[in-house]
Amino acid sequence: MIAVLQRVSQASVTVDGDVIGRIGAGLLVLLCAEPQDTERQADRMLAKILKLRIFNDEAGKMNRSVQDVQGGLLVVSQFTLAADTSGGNRPGFTKAAPPALGLHLYQYFLDQARAVHPVVQNGKFGAEMQVALVNDGPITIPLRIE
């Protein structure tokens, strides 16, 4: 499973002109399942995201997690994180999970996140989305859970 985390002061996702998810300070999570991924990888990814200390403490050091600062999570499915660009100029996406598995793991991740974190918003799996964000820092962290 692959994720790209962006620490944000605000973020939103729009589908067909309607804002369907919005957070203030927190993390924008771009999430991609791969064919071999299971719920176990989703659980491990969520645990890592919730505990990753990338928010500033009083001294300005990155010592706090999104849970510590009670920040929001905006989780957006992003199959293009599995892009294969090794063979030319047009990326291939065969390294992304098939749609049924991707949807299952995305929904599972959201359900688990909502069970343990108070502010979880989401995009719409498979939709054309416009994502707006103000990257705070900027802090952008790639994660991969095998």
DRENDO-1510 file (C-alpha; in Angstrom, 1 decimal, always signed):
<recs>
REC; n; res; u; v; w
REC; 1; MET; +0.0; +0.0; +0.0 .
REC; 2; ILE; +1.3; +3.4; -0.9 .
REC; 3; ALA; +0.3; +6.8; +0.6 .
REC; 4; VAL; +1.5; +10.4; +0.2 .
REC; 5; LEU; +0.8; +12.5; +3.2 .
REC; 6; GLN; +0.6; +16.3; +3.0 .
REC; 7; ARG; +0.4; +18.3; +6.2 .
REC; 8; VAL; -2.2; +20.9; +5.4 .
REC; 9; SER; -3.7; +24.0; +7.0 .
REC; 10; GLN; -6.8; +23.2; +5.0 .
REC; 11; ALA; -7.9; +20.8; +2.2 .
REC; 12; SER; -11.0; +19.9; +0.2 .
REC; 13; VAL; -12.1; +17.6; -2.5 .
REC; 14; THR; -14.7; +18.5; -5.1 .
REC; 15; VAL; -16.7; +16.2; -7.4 .
REC; 16; ASP; -19.0; +17.6; -10.1 .
REC; 17; GLY; -18.8; +21.0; -8.6 .
REC; 18; ASP; -19.8; +19.9; -5.1 .
REC; 19; VAL; -17.4; +19.9; -2.2 .
REC; 20; ILE; -17.7; +16.4; -0.7 .
REC; 21; GLY; -14.9; +16.5; +1.9 .
REC; 22; ARG; -13.2; +19.3; +3.7 .
REC; 23; ILE; -10.8; +19.6; +6.7 .
REC; 24; GLY; -8.9; +22.3; +8.4 .
REC; 25; ALA; -5.5; +21.6; +9.8 .
REC; 26; GLY; -4.5; +18.0; +9.4 .
REC; 27; LEU; -3.4; +15.5; +6.8 .
REC; 28; LEU; -4.4; +15.0; +3.2 .
REC; 29; VAL; -3.8; +11.3; +2.6 .
REC; 30; LEU; -3.5; +10.2; -1.0 .
REC; 31; LEU; -4.0; +6.4; -0.8 .
REC; 32; CYS; -3.2; +3.6; -3.3 .
REC; 33; ALA; -3.8; -0.1; -2.9 .
REC; 34; GLU; -1.6; -2.6; -4.8 .
REC; 35; PRO; -2.7; -6.1; -6.0 .
REC; 36; GLN; -1.0; -7.9; -3.1 .
REC; 37; ASP; -2.4; -5.7; -0.4 .
REC; 38; THR; -4.8; -6.9; +2.3 .
REC; 39; GLU; -6.6; -5.4; +5.3 .
REC; 40; ARG; -3.5; -6.0; +7.3 .
REC; 41; GLN; -1.5; -3.5; +5.1 .
REC; 42; ALA; -4.4; -1.0; +5.5 .
REC; 43; ASP; -4.3; -1.4; +9.3 .
REC; 44; ARG; -0.5; -0.9; +9.4 .
REC; 45; MET; -0.8; +2.1; +7.1 .
REC; 46; LEU; -3.4; +3.7; +9.3 .
REC; 47; ALA; -1.4; +3.1; +12.4 .
REC; 48; LYS; +1.7; +4.7; +10.9 .
REC; 49; ILE; -0.3; +7.7; +9.6 .
REC; 50; LEU; -2.0; +8.4; +13.0 .
REC; 51; LYS; +1.3; +8.2; +14.9 .
REC; 52; LEU; +3.7; +9.8; +12.5 .
REC; 53; ARG; +5.1; +12.9; +14.3 .
REC; 54; ILE; +5.1; +15.6; +11.7 .
REC; 55; PHE; +3.3; +18.4; +13.5 .
REC; 56; ASN; +5.1; +21.0; +15.5 .
REC; 57; ASP; +5.3; +21.2; +19.2 .
REC; 58; GLU; +5.6; +24.5; +21.2 .
REC; 59; ALA; +9.3; +24.6; +20.3 .
REC; 60; GLY; +8.7; +24.3; +16.6 .
REC; 61; LYS; +10.0; +20.7; +16.4 .
REC; 62; MET; +8.1; +18.0; +14.6 .
REC; 63; ASN; +7.1; +16.0; +17.7 .
REC; 64; ARG; +3.3; +15.7; +17.4 .
REC; 65; SER; +1.1; +13.4; +15.5 .
REC; 66; VAL; -2.2; +14.2; +13.8 .
REC; 67; GLN; -3.9; +12.5; +16.8 .
REC; 68; ASP; -1.9; +14.7; +19.2 .
REC; 69; VAL; -3.0; +17.9; +17.5 .
REC; 70; GLN; -6.6; +16.6; +16.8 .
REC; 71; GLY; -6.2; +17.3; +13.1 .
REC; 72; GLY; -8.4; +16.1; +10.4 .
REC; 73; LEU; -7.8; +13.4; +7.8 .
REC; 74; LEU; -8.9; +13.9; +4.2 .
REC; 75; VAL; -8.4; +10.5; +2.5 .
REC; 76; VAL; -8.4; +10.5; -1.3 .
REC; 77; SER; -8.0; +7.3; -3.5 .
REC; 78; GLN; -5.1; +7.8; -5.8 .
REC; 79; PHE; -4.3; +4.8; -8.1 .
REC; 80; THR; -1.8; +6.9; -10.0 .
REC; 81; LEU; +0.7; +6.5; -7.1 .
REC; 82; ALA; +1.4; +3.0; -8.5 .
REC; 83; ALA; +2.4; +4.4; -11.9 .
REC; 84; ASP; +5.0; +2.5; -13.8 .
REC; 85; THR; +7.1; +5.0; -15.7 .
REC; 86; SER; +9.9; +2.7; -16.7 .
REC; 87; GLY; +8.9; +1.9; -20.2 .
REC; 88; GLY; +8.3; +5.2; -22.0 .
REC; 89; ASN; +6.5; +8.4; -21.6 .
REC; 90; ARG; +3.0; +7.1; -20.9 .
REC; 91; PRO; +2.6; +5.7; -17.4 .
REC; 92; GLY; +1.1; +2.2; -16.9 .
REC; 93; PHE; -1.1; +1.4; -13.9 .
REC; 94; THR; -1.0; -2.4; -13.8 .
REC; 95; LYS; +0.8; -2.1; -10.4 .
REC; 96; ALA; -2.4; -0.6; -8.8 .
REC; 97; ALA; -5.0; -2.9; -7.3 .
REC; 98; PRO; -7.9; -3.9; -9.5 .
REC; 99; PRO; -10.9; -1.6; -8.9 .
REC; 100; ALA; -12.9; -4.1; -6.7 .
REC; 101; LEU; -9.9; -4.7; -4.4 .
REC; 102; GLY; -9.0; -1.0; -4.4 .
REC; 103; LEU; -12.5; +0.0; -3.5 .
REC; 104; HIS; -12.7; -2.6; -0.7 .
REC; 105; LEU; -9.4; -1.5; +0.9 .
REC; 106; TYR; -10.2; +2.2; +0.5 .
REC; 107; GLN; -13.5; +1.7; +2.3 .
REC; 108; TYR; -12.0; -0.5; +4.9 .
REC; 109; PHE; -9.3; +2.1; +5.6 .
REC; 110; LEU; -12.0; +4.8; +6.0 .
REC; 111; ASP; -14.1; +2.6; +8.3 .
REC; 112; GLN; -11.1; +1.8; +10.5 .
REC; 113; ALA; -10.0; +5.5; +10.5 .
REC; 114; ARG; -13.4; +6.7; +11.6 .
REC; 115; ALA; -13.5; +4.1; +14.4 .
REC; 116; VAL; -10.4; +5.6; +16.0 .
REC; 117; HIS; -10.1; +9.3; +14.8 .
REC; 118; PRO; -12.7; +12.0; +15.2 .
REC; 119; VAL; -12.4; +13.9; +11.9 .
REC; 120; VAL; -12.2; +11.8; +8.8 .
REC; 121; GLN; -13.4; +13.1; +5.4 .
REC; 122; ASN; -13.0; +11.4; +2.0 .
REC; 123; GLY; -13.1; +11.7; -1.7 .
REC; 124; LYS; -15.1; +9.5; -4.0 .
REC; 125; PHE; -13.5; +6.3; -5.3 .
REC; 126; GLY; -13.1; +6.2; -9.1 .
REC; 127; ALA; -14.5; +9.8; -9.6 .
REC; 128; GLU; -12.8; +12.7; -11.3 .
REC; 129; MET; -11.9; +14.8; -8.3 .
REC; 130; GLN; -10.4; +18.3; -7.8 .
REC; 131; VAL; -8.3; +18.4; -4.7 .
REC; 132; ALA; -7.4; +21.8; -3.2 .
REC; 133; LEU; -4.9; +22.2; -0.4 .
REC; 134; VAL; -2.7; +24.6; +1.5 .
REC; 135; ASN; +0.4; +22.5; +2.2 .
REC; 136; ASP; +1.7; +23.5; +5.6 .
REC; 137; GLY; +5.4; +23.6; +5.9 .
REC; 138; PRO; +5.5; +22.4; +3.1 .
REC; 139; ILE; +5.5; +18.9; +4.6 .
REC; 140; THR; +5.0; +16.0; +2.1 .
REC; 141; ILE; +5.8; +12.4; +3.2 .
REC; 142; PRO; +5.7; +9.3; +1.0 .
REC; 143; LEU; +4.9; +6.0; +2.7 .
REC; 144; ARG; +4.9; +2.4; +1.5 .
REC; 145; ILE; +3.7; -0.5; +3.6 .
REC; 146; GLU; +4.6; -4.0; +2.3 .
</recs>
